[in-house]
Amino acid sequence: MANQGSPYLIASVDRAIDLLLILGRSRRDMGVTELARELGVQKSTVHSLLQTLLGRGFVRQTDGGRYTLGYGLIRLGAACAEQIDVRSIARPVMAELAEETQEVALLAVLSGHELTIIDKVEPQRPFLIIPKFDFSITLHSTAIGKVLLANAPPAVLEMVLQQGMERFTPYTLTDREALLAEMARVRAQGFAVGCNETIEGLTCIAVPIRDAAGNVAAALSVSSASSVLVPERFPAVTRVLKAKAEVISRRLGHDPAF
């Protein structure tokens, strides 16, 4: 057990982590009795920990009733690797983007079926204040969300459609067929626009960032007041965005030739 002297240590959480580490070191599935012996606790304690982790997908039960690591850890590890690597690589390029466009640059990833903004860079003289907002549920209404949703696995898109799309403004897309058409358009043109769809008076343009396998690892965007980022500026801003996204993608190992 790590940090045993820490006053902030929560024993049950620490035991759950130890349990995962034991399963991670083992090359085979393990039973409750065996895990209790390894942890030095009662079987009832191990059973409770396993049921909690099982419910979160961090462990799974095999056909023989024993336990091994769950697939939820794969998603968690992949998300962690994406966020750390993409953010650190993208940060200096985002600074260039913010200064060249004089707009706010955002970087976001898809976390499950939610949007997660992992970085923001403002120009030296920012003139836009983005209101506090729960952007996690805006895959259908923000440009950065549309890019991620358009390139997400079909199951994610279907989940968003089934859950229903919240109307934030009169311009928000909430119709299934309209959103599907928008997703096809985003994939075809390689960028997305969100104009007054989440917050009235706010416009965003976004493009995808691809990893070494060619998959969309993140989305890069610029946001500004709709009165400033007018349609006449869209082509020029989109060209800069695509160029910056290509730099980040290449640094992630993506080669457009393949």
Summary of the structure (lengths in Angstrom):
residues: 258
radius of gyration: 22.1
end to end distance: 46.5
largest distance: 68.5
contacts: 781
relative contact order: 0.11
helix: 47%
strand: 18%
